[in-house]
């Protein structure tokens, strides 16, 4: 896989993709590419930002798609998943591809899928809103291929063991039983 990051999501303020572009423009991230799967109202502004920062050759805009074969072809080129804003279901999607996640550390602001994230085991964190901290975290993890390989295996194992259809159905049924018991 390439020294590349995958982002999957809507290109809106919530995603904070502009922070990722700022981080990628910093010296420690000079070799990293970013593959963006998604679209939204901020796409044109983000493309302009990438050009202004001089990183447009390292940012690949794939547009929105639900074609899993196309997503797989992109995801399987990447080494890490990056979501600089408040992550949701795309975290599970990325972990299933064995991509260690790079997320901000304000876990309370993420969506419920953050339960799948184990910092230091299947990904790393940075301080929310800190482009310099994000650049440092990206450069450090990208340089440590042995750690990336271990995190990749843990990412896949996380989804296989806990975030599969059967386990999710079990949790749903248990939750419903608890709710019904209160009624």
C-alpha positions in Angstrom: 0.0 0.0 0.0 1.1 3.6 -0.7 1.9 6.1 2.0 -1.6 7.4 1.7 -4.6 8.4 3.8 -8.2 7.6 3.0 -11.0 9.9 3.9 -14.6 8.8 3.4 -17.5 11.2 4.1 -19.4 14.3 3.3 -17.3 17.3 2.4 -18.9 19.7 5.0 -17.8 21.7 8.0 -18.4 18.6 10.2 -15.7 16.6 8.4 -13.0 19.3 9.1 -11.2 18.2 5.9 -9.6 21.7 5.7 -7.6 20.8 8.8 -6.3 17.7 7.1 -5.2 19.8 4.1 -3.4 22.2 6.4 -1.6 19.3 8.1 -0.6 17.7 4.8 1.0 21.0 3.7 3.4 20.8 6.7 6.9 19.5 6.2 6.6 16.2 8.1 3.8 15.1 5.8 5.6 15.7 2.5 5.3 12.1 1.3 1.7 11.5 2.3 -1.1 11.5 -0.2 -4.8 11.8 0.6 -7.6 10.0 -1.2 -11.0 11.6 -0.7 -14.1 9.6 -1.3 -17.1 11.8 -0.9 -18.7 15.1 -2.0 -20.5 18.0 -0.6 -20.9 21.7 -0.4 -17.3 22.3 0.7 -15.6 20.5 -2.2 -14.8 23.5 -4.4 -13.4 25.4 -1.5 -11.3 22.4 -0.4 -9.9 21.9 -3.9 -9.0 25.6 -4.0 -7.3 25.2 -0.6 -5.3 22.2 -1.8 -4.1 24.2 -4.8 -3.2 27.3 -2.7 -1.2 25.1 -0.3 0.6 23.4 -3.2 -0.6 19.9 -2.3 -3.2 19.4 -5.1 -0.9 16.8 -6.7 -1.1 14.7 -3.5 -4.9 15.0 -3.0 -7.1 12.7 -5.1 -10.8 13.6 -5.3 -12.8 10.5 -6.1 -16.3 12.0 -5.6 -19.2 10.3 -3.9 -19.8 6.6 -4.5 -21.5 3.7 -2.9 -19.9 1.2 -5.3 -18.0 -1.0 -2.9 -15.7 -2.3 -5.6 -14.6 1.2 -6.4 -14.2 2.1 -2.7 -12.2 -1.1 -2.2 -9.9 -0.2 -5.0 -9.2 3.1 -3.4 -9.1 1.9 0.2 -6.7 -0.9 -0.6 -4.1 1.6 -1.9 -4.0 3.4 1.4 -2.2 2.7 4.7 -4.4 4.8 7.1 -7.8 6.3 7.5 -8.1 10.0 8.5 -11.2 11.8 9.7 -10.3 15.1 11.3 -13.8 16.0 12.3 -16.4 14.0 14.2 -16.3 10.5 12.8 -19.2 8.2 12.4 -19.9 5.0 10.4 -17.0 5.6 8.0 -14.7 4.5 10.9 -16.2 1.0 10.8 -15.8 1.0 7.0 -12.2 1.9 7.2 -11.3 -0.5 10.0 -12.8 -3.3 7.9 -10.2 -2.5 5.3 -7.5 -2.8 7.9 -6.8 0.9 7.9 -5.6 2.3 11.3 -7.6 5.4 12.1 -6.3 8.9 12.8 -8.9 10.8 14.8 -9.1 13.7 17.1 -9.1 12.9 20.8 -12.4 14.5 21.8 -14.2 11.2 21.9 -17.4 12.7 23.3 -18.0 14.6 20.1 -17.7 11.6 17.8 -20.7 9.5 16.7 -21.5 6.2 18.6 -19.2 4.2 16.2 -16.2 5.7 18.2 -16.7 2.6 20.4 -14.7 0.7 17.8 -11.7 2.9 18.2 -8.9 1.9 20.5 -6.2 4.6 20.5 -2.7 3.0 20.3 -4.2 -0.3 19.1 -6.2 0.4 15.9 -5.2 4.0 15.4 -3.8 7.2 16.9 -5.2 10.6 18.0 -4.3 14.2 17.8 -5.7 17.3 19.6 -8.9 18.5 18.1 -8.4 21.3 15.7 -4.6 21.2 15.9 -3.1 21.0 12.3 0.5 20.9 13.6 -0.4 18.1 16.0 -2.2 16.2 13.3 0.9 16.6 11.0 3.1 15.3 13.7 0.8 12.3 14.4 0.6 11.4 10.7 4.3 11.6 10.2 5.1 9.5 13.2 2.7 6.7 12.4 3.5 6.7 8.7 7.2 6.3 9.5 6.6 3.3 11.8 5.6 0.6 9.3 5.8 -2.2 11.9 3.3 -0.4 14.2 1.1 0.4 11.2 1.1 -3.3 10.3 0.1 -4.3 13.9 -2.6 -1.6 14.0 -3.9 -2.8 10.6 -4.3 -6.3 11.9 -6.1 -5.0 15.0 -8.4 -2.8 12.9 -9.6 -5.8 10.9 -9.9 -7.9 14.0 -12.0 -5.2 15.7 -14.6 -5.3 13.0 -14.5 -9.1 12.6 -15.0 -9.7 16.3 -17.3 -6.9 17.4 -18.7 -4.9 14.5 -20.2 -7.5 12.3 -23.8 -8.1 11.5 -24.4 -10.8 14.1 -22.8 -8.9 17.0 -24.6 -5.7 16.1 -27.9 -7.6 16.0 -27.2 -9.1 19.4 -26.5 -5.6 20.8 -29.7 -4.3 19.2 -31.8 -7.1 20.7 -30.2 -6.7 24.1 -30.8 -2.9 24.0 -34.4 -3.4 23.0 -34.9 -5.9 25.8 -33.5 -3.4 28.2 -35.8 -0.6 26.9 -38.8 -2.9 26.9 -38.0 -3.9 30.5 -38.3 -0.3 31.6 -41.6 0.3 29.9 
